[in-house]
Amino acid sequence: MCPVGAPKVNTSGTLQITGINRGVRTRSAPTILDVARAAGVSKSLVSLAIRDGAGVSPQTRERILEVADRLGYRSNQWAQSLVRGRSHLVGVLLTDLRNPYHTDVVVGVEDAAAEQEMEVLISHGRRDPALLAERVRSLLRLGVDGLVVVSAHTPPEALAEAVRTTPVVVIGRPASVPDGISQLCNDDAAGARLAVEHLVGLGHESIVYLQNSRSVAARARGEAYEVVMRERGLAPRVIGDVEELGAASAVFASNDRGAVAMLGALHDSGLRVPEDVAVVGYDDTDLATIVRPQLTSVAQPRGEMGRRAMEILASDVVVREMLQPELVVRESTTPGVS
């Protein structure tokens, strides 16, 4: 016999809960009618007071709010949004929750949203274009007032459909951005130049580029790496895996995750960083300061991108902007720097 409250599966395979609250009446949440009765006013007056609408004296509003608080009444923000035509929600779609770059952008969005008295809904596409497209539609069905897409994998047709009804800002460098959609990105060519020139300035000549991502941004960084190497009379070499390092004295990785993987491989092989091989990453995520030696990395203004995305959504103007990165030098290239 199942104990009271335990789940039981019937013959059709449906999970049932039995014995819950038997003989006990659960208390329902107080309604706006309960507040009106307790305050001795009309339902419409309570609604006006809670919405801070006109036509309610300060004394009456204060009394209504005190009664609502005593009863534990909470207004239905979703219903109010339907009436007002605004939800005060912004949707944020990420390619990969595990990527610190994406989560750092979200922090910037959240900070700016709080200042605008908006809430943030976060959705995760798991690097699957079909799932990302469905996530876009889901956020739109929830009635978001704006959409921030931190993903280069979201299908452009899904974005084009979204912007017909909702302002959209894309952060990053997808292969294409439909008309009517704002975009914020980092100057990948400038960032790659900073990294390579730093390594060349330290005396390195055999510098490889670890392209551990197929993104447009990673390819742009690789192209800029090759340009700078040839400008300096050096032979560029692009690798796709840490095992292809060879006799290089320095590595410029397309992102911090690749750089950290390289640090691990070098440690396992008995090579010292930076004495034997110097390593530079890209993004300057939290990974850069967690590892040892701490990682020299090209910093994207991730928090600023998130804040700027919210500003653009509020302005209702289509903007295309490129933000400048900077190099943060640490011990993976320069001993004694932290």
Secondary structure, DSSP 8 states (H G I E B T S, - for coil): ---TT-EEE-TTS-EEE-STTTT--------HHHHHHHHTS-HHHHHHHHTT-SS--HHHHHHHHHHHHHHT----HHHHHHHHT---EEEEEES-TT-HHHHHHHHHHHHHHHHTT-EEEEEE-TT-HHHHHHHHHHHHHTT-SEEEEE-S-S-HHHHHHHTTTS-EEEES--S---TT-EEEEE-HHHHHHHHHHHHHHTT---EEEE----SHHHHHHHHHHHHHHHHTT---EEESSGGG-TT-SEEEESSHHHHHHHHHHHHHTT--TTTT-EEEEEE--THHHHSSS--EEEE--HHHHHHHHHHHHHHT---EEEE--EEE--TTTSTT--
